[in-house]
Amino acid sequence: MTGGAADGPGAIVEVTGGAAGVAASYAALLALAAVFDEAAGQMRGWAAEGARTLLDPDLLASALLSPGTFAEAEAAVLVATTGPDGVGVESLGWEVDARALRLLVGVLEAADAGAAEAVAAVEHQVGRTVGWTLGATAPAALPAAALVAGRIALTVPDLPARAAPLAETWLTEHPDEVEHLVAGGGGFLEGLWDGLTPGAPAGPLGLPLDLADAAAAAGLLARLYPGRPARTTLLPGVRVESSTTAPRSVADLVDHARQLSELSGPDHPELNGTLELQTLTGPGGDTRHVLLLPGTDDMTTLPWTEDGDVRDMGTNLRLVGGLDNSYADGVLDALAQAGVGDDPVLVVGHSQGGMLAADLLASAAEHGVPISHAVTLGSPTGQLDGFPAGSHVLSLEHRGDVVPLMDGVANPDSVEQVTVTFESRAGGEGVAARHGFEAYAEGAALVDASTDPSVHAAVRELHRAGFLGAAEGTEVTSRVFQVVREPQP
C-alpha cells in the first residue's frame, strides 16, 4: 500500500500494518463473524420465544373463544419462527456465514505463514550450502586465494578504494537481496561449521549447530561478548535545543533525536551512552514522558575489545538475538531513577536505539514500565514476536538503508505496528547517508503529511495520547542520563 507524499524528491513507497493493514482486515472479518454469530443466536432466541408464546396458558384458554383467529395466529407465528423463511432457519444461514468467514481468514493466514516458511527454508538452505562450501574448500583454497590477493594488491593497489563505492551502491540499490542474504545467516554458520569437517556431518567435536534464522545466528555471536553490567548516571545541566520544547510532529521527534545523537558524536566519545527523558506535564497535572535513544556509538567492538561503551556491536547482536543486555538494564534504571511510575511513555530510537525501543515496548509486561508507544528510525524490529494488544509502533525505514534489514526478515503486517518505507535523496546516496538523520527528517515530514489511512491513524494516535501537540500551558522538563559498562574487576 502507498501513501500520500509531501512535495519534493522524497516519497512514501510502501506502508504495511496498522489500521488499514492486512492484519487489521483479518481482524475486521473475524469481528464481522462474531456479529453474525450474535445475530444467529438472537434469531434462535426469537424462534424459541415464538414456541413459548404459543404454549402460554392464557393464549391457549382464549383459543376456545375464537378458534379460527387462534389458528391464524398460530400459523403466522410458526411461519415467522420455524417456517422456511422464519428466523430459526435464517439463523442457520447467518451461522454458516460466520463459519465461512473464519475459515477464509484461517486459509489466508495459513497461506501467508506457509509462504513465509517456504521462503525462510530456501534462504536457510542457500546460506547453509554457501557456508558448507566455504568451510570444506577453505584448506585448499586459502593459499591460492592469498596468492591471488597478493598479486592484485601489487598490480591494482587502489582496487579496494575503487570497489568500495560499487559495493556500497549495490547494497543500497538491492535492499530485498540484502535482506535475503542476512536471512540465510543462520544457515551459513551451520554450513561453515559442518564444512570444516566434511567427513563428519556434525562438525568439529561432533557438536552440530542449529541456527534457524539470522536472530539465532546473532544470538550465538553475541555470547562471545562478555556483556558486563551497566551503570546509569544523571548528567545535570546537559541538554539540547529541543529538550524543553514539546514536540508537535513526528518531524520534531526526529530532530530531537538528531540533536541528542550529536552529543555522543565522534568528537565527544566521553558522552557515549547518553539518553534523554523529556517529561510533559499538562495543566491538569497529567504526565507523560518521551524517552529518546540514539544509535550505536561503537560499531567496531570485538569480544576482546569490549570497553565502557554500552552501545556497541555486542549490544546490537544481543538485541537482534533476543538476549538480555546491559544497555536495556541501564535504560530501565534511568526510568526508575526518574520516577516514571505509571505515567505513559513513548520511546523514540534511531538504529540500535529503535531496536531497544521496540524491545522495551514488546516486553513491557515483564519489566513493568508502561511503555505504550514507540517510534523507530532505521531499526531492525522484525525479529520480535509481536507487540502487546493496544500498543502502537511507528517504524520508518529509508529504502536502501541496510540497517533495518539486519534482522533478515520484513516487519510483519500487524495492527500494532505501522511500517513506512520511504525514498529520499536527502543527505546523499551512500550507506551512511541513507541511514542518517537528513534522510529520516524528510521521511518524518512525509509521514506527518501522509493521507495513507494507516499512517494518518498512527500520527493521530500520537496526538491523542498527548505525546504530540501538547495542550497550551504544558510544562516541559528534561533529564539526560549516561549508561556505561562497569569497568573490568
N, C-alpha and C positions, 0 to 999 in steps of 0.2 A: 504494500500500500504506500502511496506517496502523499505528501502533504504540501501545503502552500509554502512558498519560499519568499523571503524578503528580496527587495531589489538588490542587484549586484551580482557578482560572479558566482556566489555560493548558492547551493540549493539542497533541500532535503531530498534524498534519493530513495529512502525506504523507511517505513515505520512498521514495527511489529509490536504486538501485545497491546495491553491497555483496554480502554472502554470499547474500542471498535476492532479489537484483535480477534483471531480465530478462537482462542480460548474463551473470550467473552461471548462469542457467538454460540459455542457449545454450551456454555452456562445458561445462556438465554433459552436455548432449545430444551435443556433439562428443566428449567423453570416453567416453560410452557407445558411440558409433560406433566409436571406437578399440578398445574392448573387444570389440565384435562382430567387427571385422576380425581381431583377435588370435585370437579363438575359431575363426573360419573358417580361418585359417592353420594352427592346431593340428589341426583336423579333417582338412584336406588332408594334413597330415603323417601322421596316423594311417592315412589311406587308402593313402598311399604305403608305409607300414610294412607294411600287410597284403599288398601286392603283393610286397614284398621277402621277407616271411616265406614265402610260397608258393613262391618260387624258391630257397629255401635248399637247398643240395646235400644236407645230411643229411636234411632232411624229404623231399626227392624220393626219396632212397635208401630211406627207410622205407616209401614207398608200395608198393614191391614186396612187402613183408612183409604189409601189410594194406591192400590197395587199397580195400576198402569203407570202412574207417574214414577213410582219407585223403580219399576223395571227399566224405564227410560234412563233414570239417573244412574242405576247400577250399570247399565250398558255403557253409558258415557264415561263413567269412572274407569271401568275395565279397559275401554279403548285407550283412554289417556294414560293409563299406568302400565298395563301388560299387553296391550294390543301391538300389532306390527309396527306402528309408528308411535307407540307410547314411550314414556320416559324410561321404563325398565329396559326395553330393547335398545333405545337410543344410548343408554348408559354404557352398553357393551361396545358401541362404536367409539365413544369417547375413550374408553379404557384401551381399546385396540390402538387408537391413535397415539395414546401416551406411550404404550409399549413400543410402537413403531419408532417414535422419536428417540426413545432411549436406545433402541437397537441401532438406529442410524448414527447417533453420537458415538456409541461404542465401536461401531465398524470404522468410522472416520478416525477416532483416536487410535485404534489398533493399527490402522493403515499408516498413520503418522509415525507411531512408535516402531512399526516394522521397517519402514523406510529408513528411519534414523539408525536402527540397529544394523541394517544391511550396510549402510554407508560406513558406520563405525567399524564393522567387521572387515570391510575391504581396506580401510585406512590402516587398521591394525596389522593386517596380513602383509600389506605392501611395506610398511615400516619394518616388520619382522624379517621379511625377505632381504631388504637392503641391509639391515643390521647384521644378519647372519652372513651374507656375502662378504661384507667388510671384515667381520671377525675371522671368518675362515681363510680369507686370502691375505690378511694383513702380514703374516710372517714372510710370505713370498713377495708380496707387492711393495712392502715398505722400502727395501733397499733400492728397488728400481724407481719408486716414487721420489725418494730422496735425491737420487742421481738426476732425474728429470728436473726437479725443483732447483737443484744447484745450477744446472745449465741455464734454466730460464732466468735465474737471478743474475747470472753473468751476462747473458745476451740481451735480456729485456729488464734492466734493473727497475724501471718505472712501472712494471706491469701491475703491481698492487694498487698504485695510485690511479692507474687507468681503469682497472677492473672495478674498483670500489664504487664509482658512480653508476656503472652499469648494473652492478648487483643491487644497489640502492633503488635504482629505477625499477628493476624487475620486482622487488619486494613491494614497493608502493603501488605498482600498477596491477598486481595479481594477488589481491587480498584473499580471494577464495582458495587459490592454490597454497598460499602460506598457511591458511587455517587447516587444510588437509594435511600438509606436511607436519605441522605441530601435533595434529590429532594422532598421527602414527608414531609419536614419540615413545609411547609405552611399548609398542611392538618392536620399534627399533632397538631399544635397550635389551628387550628379551632376546632378539635375534643376535645382537652383538655379543651378549653373554654366552649364548649357546654356541655361536660360531667360533669362539675361542678354542673349543674342544669339539670339532666336527664329529669325531667318533663317539662322543658321549653326549647325547642329546640334552642331558640335564645341566650342562655347563660345568665350569670348574667346580671341583669339590663335590659334585653331584647335587648342587643346590640350585634348582631352577628358579627363574624369576617369573612372576605372574603379575604383569602390569597391563591392565585392561585399557588404559587411556592415558592421555597426557597428564591428568591430575595425579594418577598413580605414579607416573614417572617422576613428576615434580616432587611428590612426597618422598620418594626414595632418595632423590638427590638432596632434598632438604635435610635429611637425617645425617648428612655428612657435616653439617654446620653445628657447632656446639650450642648456640642459642642461649646465651647466658641471660639471667633475669634483668629486667629493666628498672630504671629509677626515674621518677617523674618529679619535675621541679617547676614551680611557678616562677615566671620571669616578670617581676613587677616593672611597669614602665615601658615594656616592649609592646609596640602596636604598629599598625599600618594605617594608611589613609582611610580605608573603609571600616576600620574597627568600630567606630562609633556612629556609623550611618546604617540605618535599617535598609535591607535590600528590598528593591521594588520589582525586580525581574530576575529571570534566570541569568541574563547577561551580567547583572550586578553580582550574583553569586560567583560567576566565573572570574570576574575582575577581582573580586576579593581574594579568591583562591590564588590568582596570579600574584597579587601583592604579597601574600603570605609566603608563597613559594620562593620569592626573591629574597626573603630573609635568610634562607639557607642555601643561597646560590653558591657557585664555585668560589666566589671571593669571600664567602663568610661561612667556612666549614664549622666554625665554633658555634653556629646556631643550627646545625643539623639536628633534626628531630623535633623542630618546633611545630606546634599546632595551636589553633585558636578556638576558644569557645566564646561566641557572641551571644549575649543574653538580651532578649526583648521583653520588657515588662510593660504591659498595656496600662491604660488609665485606670482600669478596674482592678489591677493587681494580677491579672492573668499573665503567666510567664511561660516562655518557650525559648529554646536555645538552637543556635546554628553552630555546629561543630565543623571546622574546616581542616582537612587533612591533605598536605602536599604529597608529592610523589617521591620516588626513590632518591635518596641522597648519594648512594654509592653503588653503582652498577658493577664494579669490578671486584667486589669482595669474594675471595675464595675461602674455603673452610679453614685454612690455616692463617688467613689474614684478617679474620673477624675482629673488629675493634668496637669502639663505643657507638658507632653509627648503627642505630637500630633499624633504620630504613635502608636496608641493603638487599643484596641478591638472595641471601638466605631467607629473609622475610618474604620476598616475592615467591620463592619456591614453597614456603610453608603455607602461604595464603592460597596459591593455586592447588596445592596438595591437600588442603583442608585440615591442616595441623594447627595446634595451638602455637601462638607466637608471642614473644615478649613485647612487641610493639602494641598489639591489641591489649595486653595486660596494662601497659603504660597509659594507653588512651583511656581505658576504663578507670584507672586510678585517677587520672586528671578529672574525669567527670565526677568521681566520688569526692575529690578534694573541693570541687566547685559547688558541691551540694545540690546537684541537679534534682535529686529525689524523683518525684513522679511527674515532673514537667516534661512535655513532649520535646523530642529532639529531632532535628533534621541534620543529617551528616552529608557534607559535600566533599568529594575527594577527587583528585586528579591522579591518574595512573595507579600506583600502588595504594594511594590514599582512597581511591574509588573502590579498589578491591576490598580494603578493610571496611569502608563504609557499608558496602553491600553485605559483607560477612557479619558485621555487628548487627545490622538490621535482621538478617536471617536468623541469628542466634539470640535475639532479644529476650526470648523466654528463658534462656539459660542464664544470662548474666544479669537480667532484671532491670536494665536501663530502658526506659520507654522510648526507644528509637522507633519512630513511626514512618519516617520519610528519608529517602536518600537520593542524591543527585551524583552520578558518576560521570567522569570525563576521561575517555580513553582508557578504560579499565576492563580487564577480563572479569566477567561475572558469571559466565555460563557454566562454570564448574560447580556452582552452588545447587543444592537440591530444590531450591524454591524459596519463597518468602511467605511470611505469615499472612493469612487472610486479613484484608483490611489495611495492609501496609501499602506503601507507594514508592516505587523506584523509577526514576527517570534517568536513562543511560544514553549519553551522547557518544557516538563513535564516528570519527572522521574517516571517510573511505580512503584507504591507503595507509592509515595508521596501523602498524603491525602489532602494537602493544595489546589492544583489545583481543587480538587473535591468539594470544599466547596460552589460552586455556584449551585451544584446539576444538572448540565447539561453539556454535552460534547460541546467542541468548534464546532461551525458549520463549514461545509465544504464551504469555500468561497474563491474567487480569491484573496482577500486581505490578508488573514491570513493563514500561514502555521503552523500547529501544529505537533511537533515532539515528539513522546513518545519513550523514550529510557530506557534500563535496564542497571544498573551499580552496581557493588559491592564496589565501592569506598566509603570510609567513614563509612561503616557499614550497618546493616540491620534494625535498629530501625526507628521510625517515624522521629525523629530529623535528623538522618543521611541521610535518603532518601530525606529530604528537604534541606540538607546542600550543601555548595559550592563544596565540594570534588566531590560529585556525578555530580553536574551541570558542573563542569570543564570538567569531562570526556564526558558528554553529548555534550558540546560545541565542543570538539575535534572531536566527531563523526559527528557532523553537518558540521564542516569545511571539513572533508574528504569524506562526503557522495556523492554518484553519483545519488541519487534519483533526478529525474528531478525537483520536486517542491523545495526540499531543496537546490539543487545546484543553482536554479534560485534565491532563496531568498538570499543566501550568495552573489551571483554575483551582485544582486541589491544593497546590502550594499556597495560593492566596487564601483559600477557605480555611486552611489550617493555621493561618496567621504568620507563616514564615516569610511571605512576600506581601508588600503593600500594607505594612503595619498601620494601625489607626493613628491619627494625629494625637500627639501627647505621649506616644510610646517612649519609654526610657531605654536607651541602648548602652550597654556596658560590655566590656571585653576583657578577657584574660588570656594570656599566651603562656603555654606550658612547653617544657622541653623534655623529651623522653630520650634517654641514652641507656646503653647497656652498662651494667655494673662491670668494673674492671676485673681482670683475672685475679683470683685469690692468690 
